[in-house]
């Protein structure tokens, strides 16, 4: 059987209260997790306080310690 380079993505087990940063794409920016279900996640913008609900899609790329949040542009 042939061997291939395979990229593995796994949905991150988000928890309420976590502060996350989405790096790129239309959902880019800093968010606070305010709700999580099996299929959906509810996020709040720390600047505008707007809440959105999306299908769960976050995959962990890396963890940042002692990071400014929300990020100032």
N, C-alpha and C positions, 0 to 999 in steps of 0.2 A: 504494500500500500504506500502511496506517495506521501511524503511529509511536506508540510507547508508552514509558513509563518502566519500565525493566526492572532488577531487582536480580540481580546475578551473584554466585554463590557458587562458590568453588573450594576443594577440599580442600587444606589447608596441608601442605607437604612436611616433616612432623616428622622429627626425627633423635634418636637415643638421646642421653640426657644433657641434653636441653633441659628447662628448668623452665617450666611453663605455668600459667596461671590461667584456669579456666573461670568465666565471669561469668554466673551464673544457671542455672536448671534443676536437675534432680535430681543432676547430676554436678558441680555448683558446687564450687569450691575450688581449692587449689593441688595440683599433681601434677608428678612427674618422669617423663619419657618413658624407659621402660626397654626398649622393643621396638617395632618398626614393621615391618609387612609391607604388601603391596599393599592388603589389605582390613581388617586389624586393627591396633590399637595397644594396647600394654600400658603401663599407668601405675601409679606407686607413690605413695601418700600419704606426704609427708615427716614427718608426725606419727605415724601409726599403723604405717607401713611396709606397709600392706595393698596388695596388687597386684590390679589388675583388668584385664580385657581386653575391649575394646569394638570395634565397627565404627568405622572412621575417620570422624569427623564434624567435626573442628576446622577452623574458618575463621578466619583472622587478622582481628581487628578493629583492633588497634593494638599497637605495641611500646612497652614501658615500660623506661626506663633507670634504673639506680640505685634499683631497687625492692626493698623488703623482701620476702623470700620464705623460708619460708612466711609469709603474712600473719597478723598477730596480731589476734584479734578482741576 
